[in-house]
Amino acid sequence: MSEEVFKGCIFSVTRDEIVLPSGKKAVRDIVRHPGAAIIVPLLPDGRVLLVRQYRFATGQNIWEIPAGTLDQDESPEDCALREVEEETGYKASSVEFIATIWPSPGYCDEQMHLFVARGLTRSEQNLDEDEIIEAHSFETEQLRDMIRNGEIADAKTLAGLFLVMGERLVA
């Protein structure tokens, strides 16, 4: 049995009565989310674009890779192309799918589809009216330092950077 206990503008919450693989019954509250595209935008010279925005839940501005919730009937690829331009002010000529991750599978069904964006050319930001986002480019060494000193702590950003850049960040 599943009952919707909350309906918000982006996600809902259901309370589900389930049977575990062991046969035992349990109740789980699950955040239902339409999914998102997350993007590592690579400039031709190898720098990476990050965006800095205020996140109310953390109480601070944080550095992140661009990301956005999938619109109804929107493909993850189309979302990635839209979001990278909206948030960074750079248009990508292509996006390449890297992986799909579940950021919080213990309580949320959201899937984040990771892309790397290439062929970036200057465009302009087209932010939602409630967004204030600063875009900036970083070299690999700067990203490595930001990760080590805690300036980059967002899970999707860490996953995206390590999946795209791998050993360059560990060196």
C-alpha positions in Angstrom: 0.0 0.0 0.0 1.2 3.5 -0.9 -0.2 6.8 0.4 0.9 10.3 -0.7 1.4 12.2 2.5 2.9 15.4 0.9 2.8 17.0 -2.5 5.2 19.8 -3.2 6.1 21.8 -6.3 9.1 19.6 -7.2 8.6 16.4 -5.2 6.1 14.4 -3.2 6.4 12.0 -0.3 4.7 8.7 0.0 4.3 6.3 3.0 4.6 2.8 1.7 3.9 -0.5 3.5 6.4 -3.0 2.1 7.5 -6.6 2.5 11.3 -6.8 2.9 13.3 -9.6 1.2 13.3 -11.4 4.5 9.5 -11.5 4.5 9.2 -9.0 7.4 6.8 -6.1 6.9 8.0 -2.5 7.2 6.9 1.1 6.5 9.0 3.5 4.5 8.6 7.2 3.7 10.0 7.9 0.2 10.7 11.2 -1.5 9.4 10.9 -5.1 11.4 13.1 -7.5 11.2 13.3 -11.3 14.9 13.1 -11.7 17.6 15.5 -12.7 20.5 16.2 -15.1 23.9 17.1 -13.7 26.6 18.4 -15.9 30.4 18.8 -15.8 31.0 21.6 -18.3 34.5 21.4 -19.8 36.0 24.5 -21.5 38.3 23.9 -24.5 41.3 24.6 -22.4 40.4 22.0 -19.8 39.0 24.2 -17.1 35.7 23.3 -15.5 32.7 25.6 -14.9 31.1 25.5 -11.5 28.2 27.6 -10.2 28.0 29.1 -6.8 24.5 29.5 -5.3 22.8 29.9 -2.0 21.3 26.6 -0.7 18.8 27.3 2.1 19.1 23.8 3.5 22.8 24.3 4.1 22.5 28.0 5.1 25.3 29.0 2.8 26.5 29.5 -0.7 28.1 26.4 -2.2 30.1 25.5 -5.3 28.3 22.9 -7.5 28.2 21.5 -11.0 25.2 22.8 -13.0 22.1 20.7 -12.4 18.4 20.9 -13.0 15.2 18.9 -12.4 13.7 17.2 -15.5 10.7 19.0 -16.9 7.7 16.7 -17.7 8.5 14.6 -20.8 12.0 16.2 -21.1 14.9 13.9 -21.8 17.9 14.0 -19.5 20.0 15.1 -22.5 17.7 18.1 -23.3 17.7 19.0 -19.6 21.5 18.9 -19.5 21.8 21.2 -22.6 19.2 23.6 -21.2 20.7 23.8 -17.7 24.3 24.2 -18.6 23.4 27.3 -20.7 20.9 28.7 -18.2 23.2 28.4 -15.2 26.7 29.1 -16.7 26.0 31.3 -19.7 27.8 28.9 -22.0 26.1 26.9 -24.7 27.3 23.3 -25.2 27.6 21.9 -28.7 27.3 18.4 -27.2 26.7 16.5 -24.0 27.9 12.9 -23.4 26.2 10.6 -20.9 28.5 9.3 -18.2 26.4 7.6 -15.6 23.2 7.7 -13.6 23.5 8.0 -9.8 21.1 7.8 -6.9 22.1 10.5 -4.5 20.1 9.3 -1.5 18.6 5.8 -2.2 17.7 5.2 1.5 14.8 7.6 1.3 14.5 9.1 -2.2 13.9 7.6 -5.7 15.6 10.6 -7.5 18.0 9.6 -10.3 20.7 12.1 -11.4 21.9 11.6 -15.0 25.5 12.8 -15.3 26.8 14.4 -18.5 30.0 16.0 -19.6 29.3 19.1 -21.7 31.8 20.0 -24.5 32.1 22.6 -27.3 31.2 25.4 -24.9 30.7 28.9 -26.4 29.8 32.0 -24.6 26.1 32.7 -24.4 24.2 34.3 -21.5 22.7 33.1 -18.3 18.9 32.6 -18.3 18.2 32.1 -14.6 14.9 31.3 -13.0 13.5 34.3 -11.2 14.4 32.8 -7.8 18.0 31.9 -8.7 21.1 34.0 -8.1 24.0 32.0 -9.5 27.6 33.0 -10.1 29.5 30.9 -12.6 33.3 30.6 -12.6 35.9 28.4 -14.3 38.5 26.4 -12.4 41.7 24.5 -13.3 42.2 21.0 -12.1 44.6 22.0 -9.3 42.2 24.6 -8.0 39.4 22.0 -7.9 41.7 19.5 -6.1 42.4 22.2 -3.5 38.8 23.1 -3.1 37.8 19.5 -2.5 40.6 19.0 0.0 39.7 22.1 2.0 36.0 21.5 2.0 34.9 24.3 -0.4 33.4 21.6 -2.6 31.4 19.2 -0.5 28.2 18.7 -2.5 27.8 15.0 -3.3 26.6 15.3 -6.9 29.5 17.7 -7.6 32.1 15.4 -6.1 30.7 12.3 -7.9 30.5 14.3 -11.2 34.0 15.6 -11.0 35.6 12.3 -10.0 33.7 10.3 -12.7 34.7 12.8 -15.4 38.2 13.8 -14.3 39.2 10.8 -12.3 42.9 10.5 -11.3 43.7 14.1 -12.3 41.9 15.1 -9.0 43.7 12.6 -6.9 47.3 13.3 -7.9 
